[in-house]
Amino acid sequence: MSFGEVAFAAARAADKPVLLDMARFGAIWCHVMDRESYDDPEVAAIVNELAITCGVESGSRRAPDIDSRYQIAVSSLTGQGGWPLTAFLTPDGKPFYGGTYFPPARRYGRPSFKRGFAFDRGGLSREDGDVLEQARMVESAMARNESVLLRAEASYPPA
């Protein structure tokens, strides 16, 4: 499914998170994750049951804004970014969990792809859930980061 309002509407209707997979064509770990995780029947079943999935090629025309926003989010969560970028979003687009390469089983010191689905499986509509609190904290960190970037840009003289 394409990233955008149709995906978010489907997520709201199903009370499921959106799984955003941001890939870069030339990034080797994107291809590795596709082959190891997304092609794994058990991972695919979990993903299809528990999320509305969206894929975005980072080189596409509308990708820079999407990539920038969710790279900041994942970096706020994990201290790292890059591709593949895997972000779990509330149905209104707020990130609450993410990372880069997620193998199908824990290895290389990385959590398994299935670990991303350890959030409340009862749905995302409860306002008091851990998922929504995590999303609020990530949004706050993103707002601070964006504010710092805007101030830094404003302090430089025009080219």
MARDRENLO-646456 format. One record per residue: x, y, z of N, C-alpha, C in turn; residue in one letter. Coordinates in pm, whole numbers, padded with zeros to 5 digits, always signed. Each point is the difference from the previous one (the first is absolute). Example, Ala and Ser with C-alpha at 12.3 -4.5 7.8 and 13.67 -1.06 7.14 Angstrom:
<rs>
+01319-00569+00780-00089+00119+00000+00090+00120+00000A/-00035+00105-00072+00082+00119+00006-00077+00109+00073S/
</rs>
This chain:
<rs>
+00085-00117+00000-00085+00117+00000+00090+00124+00000M/-00043+00104-00066+00076+00124-00003-00010+00073+00132S/+00109+00067+00036+00001+00081+00121-00090+00121-00021F/-00091+00024+00090-00088+00115-00011-00132-00024+00068G/-00095+00086-00029-00127+00000+00070-00078-00130-00016E/+00009-00066-00114-00071-00126-00018+00051-00104+00100V/+00130-00007+00018+00058-00094+00095-00041+00035+00143A/+00003+00128+00033-00036+00040+00136-00148-00022+00026F/-00085+00021-00099-00144-00028+00015-00023-00149+00022A/+00073-00085-00073-00011-00145+00019+00046-00039+00140A/+00105+00063+00048+00052-00029+00134-00102+00042+00107A/-00062+00117-00019-00102+00045+00097-00118-00097+00000R/-00045-00040-00118-00115-00090-00010+00029-00135+00064A/+00122-00048-00014+00038-00131+00054+00057+00009+00141A/+00022+00122+00050+00063+00022+00131+00134-00073+00007D/+00081+00021-00105+00132-00061-00011+00104+00109-00022K/+00125-00030+00031+00107+00094-00032+00033-00005-00149P/+00069+00101-00045+00056+00003-00135+00146-00042+00013V/+00043-00091-00084+00140-00038-00007+00058+00067-00124L/+00088+00097+00022+00065+00072-00110+00136-00062-00025L/+00020-00047-00122+00129-00054-00041+00059+00098-00102D/+00102+00072+00043+00067+00098-00087+00130-00065-00048M/+00008-00024-00129+00117-00067-00056+00075+00092-00095A/+00124-00032-00020+00083+00069-00098+00052-00106-00095R/-00023+00018-00127+00029-00103-00100+00140-00058+00014F/+00100+00083+00018+00138-00047+00003+00049-00047+00136G/-00084+00006+00103+00043-00037+00135-00010-00152+00017A/+00112-00063+00022+00006-00147+00008-00089-00056+00109I/-00006+00067+00117-00080-00054+00110-00149+00004-00030W/-00044+00088-00091-00141-00002-00043-00029-00131-00071C/+00090-00042-00088-00019-00125-00073+00010-00120+00094H/+00091+00007+00097+00014-00108+00096-00127-00013+00083V/-00054+00113+00048-00121-00006+00082-00119-00050-00082M/-00010+00042-00125-00108-00052-00086+00007-00152-00007D/+00118-00050-00030+00019-00144-00019-00017-00077+00131R/+00057+00051+00108-00002-00074+00127-00130+00017+00079E/-00053+00119+00002-00115+00027+00087-00132+00000-00077S/-00013+00086-00098-00128+00011-00069-00036-00124-00080Y/+00099-00075-00047-00028-00124-00072-00021-00119+00092D/+00021+00017+00130-00020-00107+00097-00152-00016+00023D/-00055-00119-00023-00145-00019+00013-00055+00037+00139P/+00074-00031+00106-00048+00032+00135-00004+00151+00022E/+00105+00071-00044+00002+00146+00012-00112+00061-00084V/-00015-00049-00123-00106+00053-00088-00138-00017+00062A/-00025-00115+00063-00130-00024+00063-00024+00098+00114A/+00104+00023+00081-00012+00094+00112-00025+00141-00051I/+00077+00042-00100-00015+00134-00057-00140+00018-00056V/-00047-00097-00078-00132+00013-00062-00113-00001+00100N/+00019-00072+00111-00103-00006+00103-00005+00127+00084E/+00117+00056+00031+00005+00103+00102+00026+00142-00048L/+00022+00020-00129+00033+00136-00045-00053+00027-00140A/-00008+00127-00030-00022+00047-00137+00138+00041-00049I/+00046-00060-00107+00137+00024-00044+00008+00100-00114T/+00105+00079+00004+00029+00098-00104+00149-00007-00032C/+00032+00008-00125+00139+00006-00040+00026+00128-00077G/+00116+00060+00026+00039+00122-00070+00146-00016-00042V/+00027+00024-00126+00137+00002-00051+00056+00137+00030E/+00111+00006+00073+00053+00130+00045+00043+00089-00116S/+00018-00055-00118+00036+00082-00115-00119+00054-00077G/-00122-00033+00045-00118+00047-00073-00022+00149+00022S/-00085+00057-00082-00023+00144-00001-00050+00055+00133R/-00093-00069+00066-00055+00053+00124+00070-00054+00124R/+00101-00082-00019+00066-00065+00112+00083+00091+00090A/+00064+00107-00048+00089+00074+00090-00067+00049+00129P/-00120+00054-00008-00069+00046+00121-00036-00116+00091D/-00050-00108-00058-00036-00118+00078+00125-00059+00064I/+00105-00016-00078+00124-00058+00049+00058+00085+00113D/+00006+00129-00020+00057+00090+00100-00076-00010+00132S/-00131+00005-00007-00082-00004+00121+00021-00129+00078R/-00005-00112-00068+00008-00127+00071+00144-00041+00031Y/+00098+00053-00071+00140-00020+00040+00023+00068+00136Q/-00053+00121+00016+00011+00070+00128-00068-00080+00111I/-00117-00055-00031-00074-00078+00100+00079-00123+00043A/+00048-00076-00097+00073-00123+00034+00131+00034+00070V/+00065+00106-00042+00122+00043+00067-00030+00040+00145S/-00113+00065+00023-00040+00037+00136-00023-00124+00086S/-00052-00105-00062-00028-00123+00073+00124-00085+00025L/+00088-00006-00100+00108-00099+00004+00140+00059-00001T/+00013+00127-00036+00132+00060-00012+00067-00029-00133G/-00071-00064-00091+00055-00028-00132-00110+00010-00105Q/+00043+00011-00124-00095+00006-00111+00062-00063-00122G/-00062+00019-00112+00049-00057-00124-00105-00088-00063G/+00043-00080-00094-00091-00087-00073+00044-00145+00015W/-00093-00089+00012-00143+00025-00005-00047+00073+00126P/-00099+00082-00017-00063+00069+00112-00133-00070+00022L/-00021-00051+00118-00124-00068+00034-00062+00077+00114T/-00119+00055-00023-00067+00078+00104-00142-00052+00020A/-00036-00014+00125-00136-00037+00037-00070+00129+00041F/-00115+00027-00063-00071+00126+00017-00142-00025+00050L/-00050+00095+00078-00141-00004+00035-00080+00030-00127T/-00131-00026+00000-00079+00028-00119-00005+00149-00040P/+00051+00088+00085+00009+00140-00039+00144+00040-00034D/+00087-00100-00020+00135+00026-00050+00106+00029+00104G/-00031-00018+00127+00098+00027+00105+00085-00124+00026K/+00131+00012-00013+00087-00115+00022+00009-00036+00147P/+00000-00131+00029+00016-00044+00139+00108-00106+00015F/+00048-00056-00108+00106-00100+00006+00065-00005-00137Y/+00125-00035-00005+00065-00012-00130+00145-00040+00012G/+00061-00007-00114+00140-00036-00008+00042-00008-00144G/+00111-00063-00021+00050-00016-00137-00020-00146-00039T/+00104-00077-00005-00008-00141-00039-00056-00082+00115Y/-00108-00073-00026-00058-00094+00096+00006-00139-00060F/+00087-00088+00053+00003-00137-00050-00125-00075+00046P/-00034-00112-00064-00120-00073+00043+00015-00058+00141P/+00123-00032+00040+00028-00049+00136+00114+00086+00056A/+00005+00016+00130+00102+00083+00064+00140-00049-00039R/+00081+00093-00053+00141-00028-00030+00070+00130-00033R/+00131-00005-00007+00084+00118-00025-00024+00109+00105Y/-00048-00040+00118-00030+00098+00103-00124+00082-00030G/-00081-00045-00093-00122+00072-00040-00124-00079+00041R/-00106+00072+00039-00124-00071+00034-00062-00061-00125P/-00078-00105+00020-00065-00065-00114-00111+00089-00055S/-00034-00025-00124-00109+00074-00062-00129-00020+00079F/-00020-00119+00050-00121-00030+00076-00009+00082+00128K/+00115+00044+00053+00002+00083+00121-00073+00132-00022R/+00000+00048-00123-00071+00124-00030-00148-00009+00023G/-00051-00123+00005-00143-00019+00021-00032-00039+00144F/+00089+00034+00092-00022-00033+00141-00090+00103+00069A/-00047+00101-00072-00088+00101+00059-00138-00060+00027F/-00084+00077+00060-00135-00042+00039-00076-00054-00121D/-00026-00129-00002-00071-00062-00112-00151+00018+00011R/-00045+00070+00102-00143+00023+00018-00050+00118-00081G/+00084+00066-00073-00041+00114-00080+00068+00126+00047G/-00010+00103-00080+00068+00125+00029-00094+00111+00041L/-00127-00028+00021-00096+00106+00027-00003+00045+00145S/+00056-00078+00092+00000+00039+00141+00095+00116+00022R/-00052+00108+00054+00082+00120+00022+00106-00020+00107E/-00017-00096+00090+00096-00016+00109+00107-00105-00030D/+00007-00050-00123+00093-00106-00034+00146+00046-00007G/+00089-00094+00021+00143+00027-00009+00041+00050-00138D/-00065-00053-00103+00033+00040-00137-00024+00149-00020V/-00113+00048+00046-00032+00141-00019+00091+00089+00083L/+00038-00044+00119+00094+00077+00081+00137+00005-00067E/+00045-00113-00055+00127-00003-00072-00006+00093-00120Q/-00111+00000-00072-00016+00088-00116+00008+00146+00042A/-00060+00036+00112+00007+00139+00049+00144+00039+00033R/+00074-00093+00061+00139+00030+00034+00086+00017-00125M/-00021-00084-00100+00076+00011-00125-00034+00130-00071V/-00128+00035-00006-00041+00125-00064+00064+00120+00069E/+00009-00004+00132+00062+00108+00075+00149+00011-00035S/+00068-00114-00006+00142+00001-00037+00019+00051-00141A/-00089-00040-00091+00009+00047-00139-00021+00151-00008M/-00097+00052+00076-00026+00143-00001+00121+00078+00049A/+00065-00049+00106+00121+00067+00050+00110-00003-00105R/+00019-00115-00064+00103-00014-00103-00027+00094-00117N/-00124+00004-00047-00036+00088-00112+00016+00146+00039E/-00031+00036+00124+00015+00138+00046+00147+00041-00002S/+00087-00090+00047+00144+00028-00002+00049+00018-00143V/-00044-00085-00090+00042+00010-00141-00047+00132-00062L/-00123+00039+00029-00053+00126-00055+00078+00120+00053L/+00032-00001+00130+00079+00110+00057+00139+00005-00061R/+00059-00116-00020+00135-00007-00060-00002+00054-00142A/-00102-00037-00078-00012+00050-00137-00021+00150-00002E/-00078+00052+00095-00029+00143+00003+00123+00082+00039A/+00093-00062+00071+00117+00076+00046+00108+00013-00106S/-00009-00079-00106+00100+00010-00107-00039+00112-00097Y/+00097+00075-00048-00032+00104-00098-00043-00065-00132P/-00085+00068-00075-00044-00055-00129+00119-00016-00095P/-00011-00101-00084+00109-00029-00094+00005+00101-00113A/
</rs>
